[in-house]
Amino acid sequence: MAQKKSYSRYFIILQEDEKGYSLASDKIASGYAKLEMKNDKCKISYYVQNLKKEKTPYYMMLICNKKDIKNIIKIGEMNIDDYGRADISYEYAANDVAGSGIAMDKVSGAAIVRMVDDNIISVMSGFASTEIPEWKAFPVSQNKSKDLEETKVSEVEKSEKTEAKSVFDQYEDIIEKAKKDEEEVKENIEIEEKDSYREEQEEEKEEQDESEEANEPESEEENKKVQVDTEVMEEEIIEDNSKSNVTEKNEDRNINSKEDRNNDSSIYVDESRLRCHKKLNLNRCQGECEKDSVSRGYPKGPEGKFFMQLMSGFKEVKDINKELKRCVWNKVPISSMDDMYNIADYNKYSYIYYPMVGYYPYIKKYNYYLAGYKCDKNGRVKYLIYGIPGTKSRTDQPYGGKSGFVTWVPLKDKDTMGHWLMFYDFRANTIVIPVRK
């Protein structure tokens, strides 16, 4: 039997720490660090936009805040182009990031900094937990090996002549590479999906017999519609603003309440196909959500009650897109950044507000976004869906689609305005990419 290949990927959203580094008041500096690990190799990628060019260089840093290691790993300089953007990647051995002798799994944060007389000035940073250390006092790990095998993958130097080949145009190239990676890990993912599905079937037998429906072929018409491919690479999103993120580990995790941005609790998810229906705090909503949309026949089951309660209080929006079957959409009004930190209801904060904090620069133009869910043909909630309003222009596509917003659907009777959608498999803890069949 062929050996399974290990692959993981997640994002850390970078937010401003110091004012005055954005291109303009209406162009806030934003970006992310992407950390990928495949077997014994790792890839570190940084992308930023709307960051003002300075005379002195910016530096990319990774932050380690584990019990045994509290260090800063210096990745290198970041060159900003005339449009305030940079897109750069490096590859290292997974157990020796940037020649520091520190393994990738020790990394808990990322930053873009300036150095002034050996003092670190943090311009942007993001962390994988709610515990934010005094990391600027950590020692900086230098390259311990002159013969370090370091591969500079890409640094996009943009100018007026090459603006057409922007970071957004390169997204198609990234998708093609992702397809190749997907084939290599497909066997492993399929096995994990089957295990997850088998466990769900055992619980659902108490409510209904799905054996016949599960084997029914889908109609030819539905196969032509927008479907979601669950056999995609694992891709975890870590959203951060005021240092709040979701992070991955190899053991089971708990979902803890974030009542204070500086407390010791963390919001965890499990990389190894977490059985989310066991982790959700369903007891909290038992008995609170007896009202069901009987007329449409979904959502069903305990998860259905949970998500109906989750969306209560928000205005439901009808007919977002006819091709997306069995979806429930809700409009989340946002008038200021403070609305994104509404922790009056922890479940609403965790699933509705918190994942979208890093997208506020895109949301603020329209003062709302969409949050909802998609059900399978048996009426069980299958995916969470988030929608950010905007045109089909790449300038309106959040982070050029690199964080999962790759599907654009127009508003009813409008060709120019619509929503960029991201589908999230909460059971498998992955972003899934919709494909037409």
Contacts in CASP RR format, 6 or more apart in sequence:
PFRMAT RR
TARGET T0000
AUTHOR 0000-0000-0000
METHOD contacts of the structure
MODEL  1
MAQKKSYSRYFIILQEDEKGYSLASDKIASGYAKLEMKNDKCKISYYVQN
LKKEKTPYYMMLICNKKDIKNIIKIGEMNIDDYGRADISYEYAANDVAGS
GIAMDKVSGAAIVRMVDDNIISVMSGFASTEIPEWKAFPVSQNKSKDLEE
TKVSEVEKSEKTEAKSVFDQYEDIIEKAKKDEEEVKENIEIEEKDSYREE
QEEEKEEQDESEEANEPESEEENKKVQVDTEVMEEEIIEDNSKSNVTEKN
EDRNINSKEDRNNDSSIYVDESRLRCHKKLNLNRCQGECEKDSVSRGYPK
GPEGKFFMQLMSGFKEVKDINKELKRCVWNKVPISSMDDMYNIADYNKYS
YIYYPMVGYYPYIKKYNYYLAGYKCDKNGRVKYLIYGIPGTKSRTDQPYG
GKSGFVTWVPLKDKDTMGHWLMFYDFRANTIVIPVRK
2 187 0 8 1.000
4 185 0 8 1.000
4 187 0 8 1.000
4 188 0 8 1.000
5 38 0 8 1.000
5 39 0 8 1.000
5 184 0 8 1.000
5 185 0 8 1.000
5 188 0 8 1.000
6 37 0 8 1.000
6 38 0 8 1.000
6 39 0 8 1.000
6 188 0 8 1.000
7 36 0 8 1.000
7 37 0 8 1.000
7 38 0 8 1.000
7 39 0 8 1.000
7 181 0 8 1.000
7 184 0 8 1.000
7 185 0 8 1.000
7 233 0 8 1.000
7 234 0 8 1.000
8 36 0 8 1.000
8 37 0 8 1.000
8 38 0 8 1.000
8 234 0 8 1.000
8 236 0 8 1.000
8 248 0 8 1.000
8 271 0 8 1.000
9 34 0 8 1.000
9 35 0 8 1.000
9 36 0 8 1.000
9 37 0 8 1.000
9 233 0 8 1.000
9 234 0 8 1.000
9 235 0 8 1.000
9 236 0 8 1.000
10 34 0 8 1.000
10 35 0 8 1.000
10 235 0 8 1.000
10 236 0 8 1.000
10 237 0 8 1.000
10 238 0 8 1.000
10 247 0 8 1.000
10 248 0 8 1.000
11 32 0 8 1.000
11 33 0 8 1.000
11 34 0 8 1.000
11 35 0 8 1.000
11 236 0 8 1.000
11 237 0 8 1.000
11 238 0 8 1.000
11 402 0 8 1.000
11 403 0 8 1.000
12 32 0 8 1.000
12 33 0 8 1.000
12 34 0 8 1.000
12 35 0 8 1.000
12 109 0 8 1.000
12 110 0 8 1.000
12 126 0 8 1.000
12 127 0 8 1.000
12 128 0 8 1.000
12 238 0 8 1.000
12 240 0 8 1.000
12 245 0 8 1.000
13 30 0 8 1.000
13 31 0 8 1.000
13 32 0 8 1.000
13 126 0 8 1.000
13 238 0 8 1.000
13 239 0 8 1.000
13 240 0 8 1.000
13 241 0 8 1.000
13 245 0 8 1.000
13 357 0 8 1.000
13 358 0 8 1.000
13 403 0 8 1.000
14 30 0 8 1.000
14 31 0 8 1.000
14 32 0 8 1.000
14 33 0 8 1.000
14 48 0 8 1.000
14 110 0 8 1.000
14 111 0 8 1.000
14 112 0 8 1.000
14 124 0 8 1.000
14 125 0 8 1.000
14 126 0 8 1.000
14 240 0 8 1.000
15 30 0 8 1.000
15 124 0 8 1.000
15 125 0 8 1.000
15 126 0 8 1.000
15 240 0 8 1.000
15 241 0 8 1.000
15 242 0 8 1.000
15 358 0 8 1.000
16 22 0 8 1.000
16 28 0 8 1.000
16 29 0 8 1.000
16 30 0 8 1.000
16 123 0 8 1.000
16 124 0 8 1.000
17 111 0 8 1.000
17 122 0 8 1.000
17 123 0 8 1.000
17 124 0 8 1.000
17 125 0 8 1.000
18 121 0 8 1.000
18 122 0 8 1.000
18 123 0 8 1.000
20 52 0 8 1.000
21 29 0 8 1.000
21 51 0 8 1.000
21 52 0 8 1.000
21 54 0 8 1.000
21 123 0 8 1.000
21 124 0 8 1.000
22 28 0 8 1.000
22 29 0 8 1.000
22 50 0 8 1.000
22 51 0 8 1.000
22 52 0 8 1.000
23 29 0 8 1.000
23 50 0 8 1.000
23 51 0 8 1.000
23 52 0 8 1.000
23 84 0 8 1.000
24 50 0 8 1.000
27 50 0 8 1.000
28 50 0 8 1.000
28 361 0 8 1.000
29 48 0 8 1.000
29 49 0 8 1.000
29 50 0 8 1.000
29 51 0 8 1.000
29 52 0 8 1.000
29 123 0 8 1.000
29 124 0 8 1.000
30 48 0 8 1.000
30 49 0 8 1.000
30 50 0 8 1.000
30 358 0 8 1.000
30 361 0 8 1.000
30 399 0 8 1.000
31 46 0 8 1.000
31 47 0 8 1.000
31 48 0 8 1.000
31 49 0 8 1.000
31 124 0 8 1.000
31 399 0 8 1.000
32 46 0 8 1.000
32 47 0 8 1.000
32 399 0 8 1.000
32 402 0 8 1.000
32 403 0 8 1.000
33 44 0 8 1.000
33 45 0 8 1.000
33 46 0 8 1.000
33 60 0 8 1.000
33 62 0 8 1.000
33 109 0 8 1.000
33 110 0 8 1.000
33 126 0 8 1.000
34 43 0 8 1.000
34 44 0 8 1.000
34 45 0 8 1.000
34 46 0 8 1.000
34 47 0 8 1.000
34 402 0 8 1.000
35 42 0 8 1.000
35 43 0 8 1.000
35 44 0 8 1.000
35 45 0 8 1.000
35 104 0 8 1.000
35 107 0 8 1.000
35 110 0 8 1.000
36 42 0 8 1.000
36 43 0 8 1.000
36 45 0 8 1.000
37 43 0 8 1.000
37 94 0 8 1.000
37 104 0 8 1.000
37 105 0 8 1.000
38 181 0 8 1.000
39 94 0 8 1.000
40 93 0 8 1.000
40 94 0 8 1.000
40 95 0 8 1.000
41 91 0 8 1.000
41 92 0 8 1.000
41 93 0 8 1.000
41 94 0 8 1.000
42 91 0 8 1.000
42 92 0 8 1.000
42 93 0 8 1.000
42 94 0 8 1.000
42 97 0 8 1.000
42 104 0 8 1.000
43 89 0 8 1.000
43 90 0 8 1.000
43 91 0 8 1.000
43 92 0 8 1.000
43 153 0 8 1.000
44 60 0 8 1.000
44 62 0 8 1.000
44 75 0 8 1.000
44 89 0 8 1.000
44 90 0 8 1.000
44 91 0 8 1.000
44 92 0 8 1.000
44 97 0 8 1.000
44 98 0 8 1.000
45 87 0 8 1.000
45 88 0 8 1.000
45 89 0 8 1.000
45 90 0 8 1.000
45 153 0 8 1.000
46 60 0 8 1.000
46 75 0 8 1.000
46 78 0 8 1.000
46 86 0 8 1.000
46 87 0 8 1.000
46 88 0 8 1.000
46 89 0 8 1.000
46 110 0 8 1.000
46 112 0 8 1.000
47 85 0 8 1.000
47 86 0 8 1.000
47 87 0 8 1.000
47 167 0 8 1.000
47 399 0 8 1.000
47 402 0 8 1.000
48 78 0 8 1.000
48 80 0 8 1.000
48 84 0 8 1.000
48 85 0 8 1.000
48 86 0 8 1.000
48 112 0 8 1.000
48 124 0 8 1.000
49 83 0 8 1.000
49 84 0 8 1.000
49 85 0 8 1.000
50 84 0 8 1.000
50 85 0 8 1.000
51 58 0 8 1.000
51 80 0 8 1.000
51 84 0 8 1.000
51 85 0 8 1.000
51 86 0 8 1.000
51 112 0 8 1.000
51 123 0 8 1.000
51 124 0 8 1.000
52 80 0 8 1.000
52 84 0 8 1.000
53 80 0 8 1.000
53 81 0 8 1.000
53 82 0 8 1.000
53 84 0 8 1.000
54 80 0 8 1.000
54 114 0 8 1.000
56 114 0 8 1.000
56 115 0 8 1.000
56 116 0 8 1.000
57 77 0 8 1.000
57 78 0 8 1.000
57 79 0 8 1.000
57 114 0 8 1.000
58 77 0 8 1.000
58 78 0 8 1.000
58 80 0 8 1.000
58 112 0 8 1.000
58 113 0 8 1.000
58 114 0 8 1.000
58 123 0 8 1.000
59 74 0 8 1.000
59 75 0 8 1.000
59 76 0 8 1.000
59 77 0 8 1.000
59 78 0 8 1.000
59 112 0 8 1.000
59 113 0 8 1.000
59 114 0 8 1.000
59 115 0 8 1.000
60 74 0 8 1.000
60 75 0 8 1.000
60 76 0 8 1.000
60 77 0 8 1.000
60 78 0 8 1.000
60 88 0 8 1.000
60 110 0 8 1.000
60 111 0 8 1.000
60 112 0 8 1.000
61 72 0 8 1.000
61 73 0 8 1.000
61 74 0 8 1.000
61 75 0 8 1.000
61 110 0 8 1.000
61 111 0 8 1.000
61 112 0 8 1.000
61 113 0 8 1.000
61 120 0 8 1.000
61 140 0 8 1.000
62 72 0 8 1.000
62 73 0 8 1.000
62 75 0 8 1.000
62 97 0 8 1.000
62 98 0 8 1.000
62 107 0 8 1.000
62 109 0 8 1.000
62 110 0 8 1.000
62 111 0 8 1.000
63 71 0 8 1.000
63 72 0 8 1.000
63 73 0 8 1.000
63 107 0 8 1.000
63 108 0 8 1.000
63 109 0 8 1.000
63 110 0 8 1.000
63 111 0 8 1.000
63 125 0 8 1.000
63 127 0 8 1.000
63 133 0 8 1.000
63 135 0 8 1.000
63 138 0 8 1.000
64 70 0 8 1.000
64 71 0 8 1.000
64 72 0 8 1.000
64 73 0 8 1.000
64 102 0 8 1.000
64 106 0 8 1.000
64 107 0 8 1.000
64 108 0 8 1.000
64 109 0 8 1.000
64 138 0 8 1.000
65 108 0 8 1.000
65 109 0 8 1.000
65 127 0 8 1.000
65 129 0 8 1.000
65 131 0 8 1.000
65 133 0 8 1.000
65 135 0 8 1.000
65 138 0 8 1.000
66 106 0 8 1.000
66 108 0 8 1.000
69 102 0 8 1.000
69 106 0 8 1.000
70 133 0 8 1.000
70 135 0 8 1.000
70 138 0 8 1.000
71 100 0 8 1.000
71 102 0 8 1.000
71 138 0 8 1.000
71 139 0 8 1.000
71 140 0 8 1.000
71 141 0 8 1.000
72 120 0 8 1.000
72 135 0 8 1.000
72 138 0 8 1.000
72 139 0 8 1.000
72 140 0 8 1.000
72 141 0 8 1.000
73 97 0 8 1.000
73 98 0 8 1.000
73 100 0 8 1.000
73 102 0 8 1.000
73 107 0 8 1.000
73 140 0 8 1.000
73 141 0 8 1.000
74 98 0 8 1.000
74 140 0 8 1.000
74 141 0 8 1.000
74 142 0 8 1.000
75 90 0 8 1.000
75 98 0 8 1.000
76 98 0 8 1.000
78 86 0 8 1.000
78 88 0 8 1.000
78 112 0 8 1.000
79 86 0 8 1.000
79 88 0 8 1.000
79 155 0 8 1.000
79 157 0 8 1.000
80 86 0 8 1.000
81 156 0 8 1.000
81 157 0 8 1.000
81 158 0 8 1.000
81 159 0 8 1.000
82 158 0 8 1.000
82 159 0 8 1.000
82 160 0 8 1.000
83 158 0 8 1.000
83 163 0 8 1.000
85 156 0 8 1.000
85 158 0 8 1.000
85 166 0 8 1.000
85 167 0 8 1.000
86 155 0 8 1.000
86 156 0 8 1.000
87 154 0 8 1.000
87 155 0 8 1.000
87 156 0 8 1.000
87 167 0 8 1.000
87 170 0 8 1.000
88 152 0 8 1.000
88 153 0 8 1.000
88 154 0 8 1.000
88 155 0 8 1.000
88 156 0 8 1.000
89 152 0 8 1.000
89 153 0 8 1.000
89 154 0 8 1.000
90 98 0 8 1.000
90 150 0 8 1.000
90 151 0 8 1.000
90 152 0 8 1.000
90 153 0 8 1.000
91 150 0 8 1.000
91 151 0 8 1.000
91 153 0 8 1.000
92 98 0 8 1.000
92 99 0 8 1.000
92 104 0 8 1.000
92 148 0 8 1.000
92 149 0 8 1.000
92 150 0 8 1.000
93 149 0 8 1.000
94 103 0 8 1.000
94 104 0 8 1.000
95 101 0 8 1.000
95 103 0 8 1.000
95 104 0 8 1.000
96 102 0 8 1.000
96 103 0 8 1.000
96 145 0 8 1.000
96 148 0 8 1.000
97 103 0 8 1.000
97 104 0 8 1.000
97 107 0 8 1.000
98 141 0 8 1.000
98 143 0 8 1.000
98 148 0 8 1.000
98 150 0 8 1.000
99 141 0 8 1.000
99 143 0 8 1.000
99 144 0 8 1.000
99 145 0 8 1.000
99 148 0 8 1.000
99 150 0 8 1.000
100 141 0 8 1.000
100 142 0 8 1.000
100 143 0 8 1.000
100 144 0 8 1.000
101 141 0 8 1.000
101 144 0 8 1.000
102 141 0 8 1.000
107 128 0 8 1.000
108 127 0 8 1.000
108 128 0 8 1.000
108 129 0 8 1.000
108 247 0 8 1.000
109 125 0 8 1.000
109 126 0 8 1.000
109 127 0 8 1.000
109 128 0 8 1.000
110 125 0 8 1.000
110 126 0 8 1.000
111 122 0 8 1.000
111 123 0 8 1.000
111 124 0 8 1.000
111 125 0 8 1.000
111 126 0 8 1.000
111 135 0 8 1.000
112 122 0 8 1.000
112 123 0 8 1.000
112 124 0 8 1.000
112 125 0 8 1.000
113 120 0 8 1.000
113 121 0 8 1.000
113 122 0 8 1.000
113 123 0 8 1.000
114 120 0 8 1.000
114 121 0 8 1.000
114 123 0 8 1.000
115 121 0 8 1.000
120 136 0 8 1.000
122 136 0 8 1.000
125 243 0 8 1.000
126 240 0 8 1.000
126 243 0 8 1.000
126 245 0 8 1.000
127 240 0 8 1.000
127 243 0 8 1.000
127 245 0 8 1.000
128 238 0 8 1.000
128 245 0 8 1.000
128 246 0 8 1.000
128 247 0 8 1.000
128 266 0 8 1.000
129 245 0 8 1.000
129 247 0 8 1.000
129 266 0 8 1.000
129 267 0 8 1.000
130 243 0 8 1.000
130 244 0 8 1.000
130 245 0 8 1.000
130 258 0 8 1.000
130 260 0 8 1.000
130 261 0 8 1.000
130 262 0 8 1.000
130 263 0 8 1.000
130 264 0 8 1.000
130 265 0 8 1.000
130 266 0 8 1.000
130 267 0 8 1.000
131 262 0 8 1.000
131 263 0 8 1.000
131 264 0 8 1.000
131 265 0 8 1.000
131 266 0 8 1.000
132 243 0 8 1.000
132 261 0 8 1.000
132 262 0 8 1.000
156 166 0 8 1.000
156 167 0 8 1.000
156 170 0 8 1.000
158 165 0 8 1.000
158 166 0 8 1.000
158 167 0 8 1.000
166 394 0 8 1.000
167 400 0 8 1.000
168 394 0 8 1.000
168 397 0 8 1.000
168 400 0 8 1.000
168 401 0 8 1.000
171 400 0 8 1.000
171 401 0 8 1.000
171 402 0 8 1.000
174 402 0 8 1.000
178 233 0 8 1.000
181 233 0 8 1.000
182 231 0 8 1.000
182 232 0 8 1.000
182 233 0 8 1.000
185 233 0 8 1.000
185 234 0 8 1.000
186 231 0 8 1.000
189 231 0 8 1.000
189 232 0 8 1.000
189 233 0 8 1.000
189 234 0 8 1.000
190 231 0 8 1.000
192 272 0 8 1.000
192 273 0 8 1.000
192 428 0 8 1.000
193 230 0 8 1.000
193 231 0 8 1.000
193 273 0 8 1.000
193 428 0 8 1.000
195 273 0 8 1.000
196 273 0 8 1.000
196 275 0 8 1.000
196 427 0 8 1.000
196 428 0 8 1.000
199 275 0 8 1.000
200 277 0 8 1.000
200 380 0 8 1.000
200 427 0 8 1.000
201 210 0 8 1.000
201 214 0 8 1.000
203 277 0 8 1.000
204 210 0 8 1.000
204 378 0 8 1.000
204 380 0 8 1.000
207 300 0 8 1.000
207 301 0 8 1.000
208 378 0 8 1.000
210 378 0 8 1.000
213 377 0 8 1.000
213 378 0 8 1.000
214 378 0 8 1.000
216 377 0 8 1.000
218 377 0 8 1.000
222 325 0 8 1.000
223 437 0 8 1.000
224 436 0 8 1.000
224 437 0 8 1.000
225 323 0 8 1.000
225 324 0 8 1.000
225 325 0 8 1.000
225 436 0 8 1.000
226 321 0 8 1.000
226 323 0 8 1.000
226 324 0 8 1.000
226 407 0 8 1.000
226 434 0 8 1.000
226 436 0 8 1.000
227 434 0 8 1.000
227 435 0 8 1.000
227 436 0 8 1.000
227 437 0 8 1.000
228 374 0 8 1.000
228 382 0 8 1.000
228 383 0 8 1.000
228 423 0 8 1.000
228 432 0 8 1.000
228 433 0 8 1.000
228 434 0 8 1.000
228 435 0 8 1.000
229 432 0 8 1.000
229 433 0 8 1.000
229 434 0 8 1.000
229 435 0 8 1.000
230 425 0 8 1.000
230 428 0 8 1.000
230 432 0 8 1.000
232 430 0 8 1.000
232 431 0 8 1.000
232 432 0 8 1.000
232 433 0 8 1.000
233 430 0 8 1.000
234 271 0 8 1.000
234 428 0 8 1.000
234 429 0 8 1.000
234 430 0 8 1.000
235 404 0 8 1.000
235 430 0 8 1.000
235 431 0 8 1.000
236 246 0 8 1.000
236 248 0 8 1.000
236 269 0 8 1.000
236 271 0 8 1.000
236 429 0 8 1.000
236 430 0 8 1.000
236 431 0 8 1.000
237 246 0 8 1.000
237 355 0 8 1.000
237 403 0 8 1.000
237 404 0 8 1.000
237 424 0 8 1.000
237 431 0 8 1.000
238 245 0 8 1.000
238 246 0 8 1.000
238 247 0 8 1.000
239 245 0 8 1.000
239 246 0 8 1.000
239 354 0 8 1.000
239 355 0 8 1.000
239 356 0 8 1.000
239 357 0 8 1.000
239 358 0 8 1.000
239 359 0 8 1.000
240 357 0 8 1.000
240 358 0 8 1.000
241 337 0 8 1.000
241 340 0 8 1.000
241 357 0 8 1.000
241 358 0 8 1.000
241 360 0 8 1.000
242 261 0 8 1.000
242 341 0 8 1.000
242 357 0 8 1.000
243 261 0 8 1.000
244 258 0 8 1.000
244 261 0 8 1.000
244 267 0 8 1.000
244 354 0 8 1.000
244 357 0 8 1.000
245 267 0 8 1.000
246 267 0 8 1.000
246 268 0 8 1.000
246 269 0 8 1.000
246 355 0 8 1.000
247 266 0 8 1.000
247 267 0 8 1.000
247 268 0 8 1.000
247 269 0 8 1.000
248 269 0 8 1.000
248 270 0 8 1.000
248 271 0 8 1.000
248 429 0 8 1.000
249 268 0 8 1.000
249 270 0 8 1.000
249 271 0 8 1.000
250 271 0 8 1.000
250 272 0 8 1.000
251 270 0 8 1.000
252 270 0 8 1.000
252 274 0 8 1.000
253 268 0 8 1.000
253 269 0 8 1.000
253 270 0 8 1.000
253 274 0 8 1.000
253 279 0 8 1.000
254 268 0 8 1.000
254 279 0 8 1.000
255 267 0 8 1.000
255 268 0 8 1.000
255 269 0 8 1.000
255 279 0 8 1.000
255 280 0 8 1.000
255 281 0 8 1.000
255 350 0 8 1.000
256 265 0 8 1.000
256 266 0 8 1.000
256 267 0 8 1.000
256 268 0 8 1.000
257 265 0 8 1.000
257 346 0 8 1.000
258 265 0 8 1.000
258 267 0 8 1.000
258 343 0 8 1.000
258 346 0 8 1.000
258 349 0 8 1.000
258 350 0 8 1.000
258 354 0 8 1.000
259 265 0 8 1.000
259 343 0 8 1.000
259 346 0 8 1.000
267 350 0 8 1.000
267 354 0 8 1.000
269 429 0 8 1.000
270 279 0 8 1.000
270 429 0 8 1.000
271 429 0 8 1.000
273 427 0 8 1.000
273 428 0 8 1.000
273 429 0 8 1.000
274 427 0 8 1.000
274 428 0 8 1.000
274 429 0 8 1.000
275 427 0 8 1.000
276 426 0 8 1.000
276 427 0 8 1.000
276 428 0 8 1.000
276 429 0 8 1.000
277 302 0 8 1.000
277 303 0 8 1.000
277 427 0 8 1.000
280 303 0 8 1.000
280 306 0 8 1.000
281 347 0 8 1.000
282 302 0 8 1.000
282 303 0 8 1.000
282 305 0 8 1.000
282 306 0 8 1.000
284 347 0 8 1.000
285 305 0 8 1.000
285 306 0 8 1.000
285 309 0 8 1.000
285 310 0 8 1.000
285 347 0 8 1.000
286 302 0 8 1.000
286 305 0 8 1.000
287 305 0 8 1.000
288 305 0 8 1.000
288 309 0 8 1.000
289 305 0 8 1.000
289 306 0 8 1.000
289 308 0 8 1.000
289 309 0 8 1.000
289 312 0 8 1.000
290 305 0 8 1.000
291 308 0 8 1.000
292 299 0 8 1.000
292 305 0 8 1.000
292 308 0 8 1.000
293 308 0 8 1.000
293 328 0 8 1.000
297 379 0 8 1.000
298 304 0 8 1.000
298 326 0 8 1.000
298 328 0 8 1.000
298 375 0 8 1.000
298 379 0 8 1.000
298 380 0 8 1.000
299 305 0 8 1.000
299 307 0 8 1.000
299 308 0 8 1.000
299 328 0 8 1.000
299 373 0 8 1.000
299 375 0 8 1.000
299 379 0 8 1.000
299 380 0 8 1.000
299 381 0 8 1.000
300 375 0 8 1.000
300 378 0 8 1.000
300 379 0 8 1.000
300 380 0 8 1.000
301 380 0 8 1.000
303 380 0 8 1.000
303 381 0 8 1.000
304 380 0 8 1.000
304 381 0 8 1.000
306 347 0 8 1.000
307 328 0 8 1.000
307 372 0 8 1.000
307 373 0 8 1.000
307 381 0 8 1.000
309 347 0 8 1.000
310 347 0 8 1.000
310 348 0 8 1.000
310 351 0 8 1.000
310 352 0 8 1.000
311 328 0 8 1.000
311 330 0 8 1.000
311 352 0 8 1.000
311 371 0 8 1.000
311 372 0 8 1.000
311 373 0 8 1.000
314 330 0 8 1.000
314 331 0 8 1.000
314 332 0 8 1.000
314 352 0 8 1.000
314 371 0 8 1.000
315 330 0 8 1.000
315 331 0 8 1.000
316 328 0 8 1.000
316 329 0 8 1.000
316 330 0 8 1.000
316 331 0 8 1.000
317 329 0 8 1.000
317 330 0 8 1.000
317 331 0 8 1.000
317 370 0 8 1.000
318 329 0 8 1.000
319 412 0 8 1.000
320 327 0 8 1.000
320 329 0 8 1.000
320 370 0 8 1.000
320 409 0 8 1.000
320 411 0 8 1.000
320 412 0 8 1.000
320 419 0 8 1.000
321 327 0 8 1.000
321 409 0 8 1.000
321 410 0 8 1.000
323 409 0 8 1.000
324 374 0 8 1.000
324 409 0 8 1.000
325 374 0 8 1.000
326 374 0 8 1.000
326 375 0 8 1.000
326 376 0 8 1.000
326 377 0 8 1.000
326 379 0 8 1.000
327 372 0 8 1.000
327 373 0 8 1.000
327 374 0 8 1.000
327 375 0 8 1.000
327 385 0 8 1.000
328 372 0 8 1.000
328 373 0 8 1.000
328 375 0 8 1.000
329 370 0 8 1.000
329 371 0 8 1.000
329 372 0 8 1.000
329 385 0 8 1.000
330 370 0 8 1.000
330 371 0 8 1.000
330 372 0 8 1.000
331 368 0 8 1.000
331 370 0 8 1.000
332 352 0 8 1.000
332 353 0 8 1.000
332 356 0 8 1.000
332 368 0 8 1.000
332 369 0 8 1.000
332 370 0 8 1.000
332 371 0 8 1.000
333 339 0 8 1.000
333 367 0 8 1.000
333 368 0 8 1.000
334 340 0 8 1.000
334 360 0 8 1.000
334 363 0 8 1.000
334 364 0 8 1.000
334 367 0 8 1.000
334 368 0 8 1.000
334 369 0 8 1.000
335 367 0 8 1.000
337 360 0 8 1.000
337 364 0 8 1.000
339 353 0 8 1.000
340 353 0 8 1.000
340 354 0 8 1.000
340 356 0 8 1.000
340 357 0 8 1.000
340 360 0 8 1.000
341 349 0 8 1.000
341 353 0 8 1.000
341 357 0 8 1.000
342 348 0 8 1.000
342 349 0 8 1.000
342 353 0 8 1.000
343 349 0 8 1.000
351 371 0 8 1.000
351 384 0 8 1.000
352 371 0 8 1.000
355 386 0 8 1.000
355 424 0 8 1.000
356 363 0 8 1.000
356 369 0 8 1.000
356 371 0 8 1.000
356 386 0 8 1.000
356 388 0 8 1.000
359 369 0 8 1.000
359 388 0 8 1.000
359 398 0 8 1.000
362 388 0 8 1.000
362 390 0 8 1.000
362 396 0 8 1.000
362 398 0 8 1.000
363 369 0 8 1.000
363 388 0 8 1.000
363 389 0 8 1.000
365 389 0 8 1.000
365 390 0 8 1.000
366 389 0 8 1.000
366 390 0 8 1.000
368 389 0 8 1.000
369 386 0 8 1.000
369 387 0 8 1.000
369 388 0 8 1.000
369 389 0 8 1.000
370 385 0 8 1.000
370 386 0 8 1.000
370 387 0 8 1.000
370 388 0 8 1.000
370 389 0 8 1.000
370 419 0 8 1.000
371 384 0 8 1.000
371 385 0 8 1.000
371 386 0 8 1.000
371 387 0 8 1.000
372 384 0 8 1.000
372 385 0 8 1.000
372 386 0 8 1.000
373 381 0 8 1.000
373 382 0 8 1.000
373 383 0 8 1.000
373 384 0 8 1.000
373 385 0 8 1.000
374 381 0 8 1.000
374 382 0 8 1.000
374 383 0 8 1.000
374 385 0 8 1.000
374 423 0 8 1.000
375 381 0 8 1.000
375 382 0 8 1.000
376 382 0 8 1.000
382 425 0 8 1.000
383 423 0 8 1.000
383 424 0 8 1.000
383 425 0 8 1.000
383 426 0 8 1.000
383 432 0 8 1.000
384 423 0 8 1.000
384 424 0 8 1.000
384 426 0 8 1.000
385 421 0 8 1.000
385 422 0 8 1.000
385 423 0 8 1.000
385 424 0 8 1.000
386 405 0 8 1.000
386 421 0 8 1.000
386 422 0 8 1.000
386 424 0 8 1.000
387 405 0 8 1.000
387 419 0 8 1.000
387 420 0 8 1.000
387 421 0 8 1.000
387 422 0 8 1.000
388 398 0 8 1.000
388 405 0 8 1.000
388 419 0 8 1.000
388 420 0 8 1.000
389 417 0 8 1.000
389 418 0 8 1.000
389 419 0 8 1.000
390 396 0 8 1.000
390 417 0 8 1.000
390 418 0 8 1.000
390 419 0 8 1.000
390 420 0 8 1.000
391 416 0 8 1.000
391 417 0 8 1.000
391 418 0 8 1.000
392 408 0 8 1.000
392 410 0 8 1.000
392 416 0 8 1.000
392 418 0 8 1.000
394 400 0 8 1.000
396 420 0 8 1.000
397 405 0 8 1.000
397 406 0 8 1.000
397 408 0 8 1.000
397 420 0 8 1.000
398 404 0 8 1.000
398 405 0 8 1.000
398 420 0 8 1.000
398 422 0 8 1.000
399 405 0 8 1.000
401 420 0 8 1.000
403 422 0 8 1.000
403 431 0 8 1.000
404 422 0 8 1.000
404 431 0 8 1.000
404 433 0 8 1.000
405 420 0 8 1.000
405 421 0 8 1.000
405 422 0 8 1.000
406 420 0 8 1.000
406 422 0 8 1.000
406 433 0 8 1.000
406 434 0 8 1.000
407 420 0 8 1.000
407 421 0 8 1.000
407 422 0 8 1.000
407 423 0 8 1.000
407 434 0 8 1.000
408 418 0 8 1.000
408 419 0 8 1.000
408 420 0 8 1.000
408 421 0 8 1.000
409 418 0 8 1.000
409 419 0 8 1.000
409 421 0 8 1.000
410 416 0 8 1.000
410 417 0 8 1.000
410 418 0 8 1.000
411 417 0 8 1.000
411 418 0 8 1.000
411 419 0 8 1.000
421 434 0 8 1.000
422 431 0 8 1.000
423 431 0 8 1.000
423 432 0 8 1.000
423 433 0 8 1.000
423 434 0 8 1.000
424 430 0 8 1.000
424 431 0 8 1.000
424 432 0 8 1.000
425 431 0 8 1.000
425 432 0 8 1.000
END
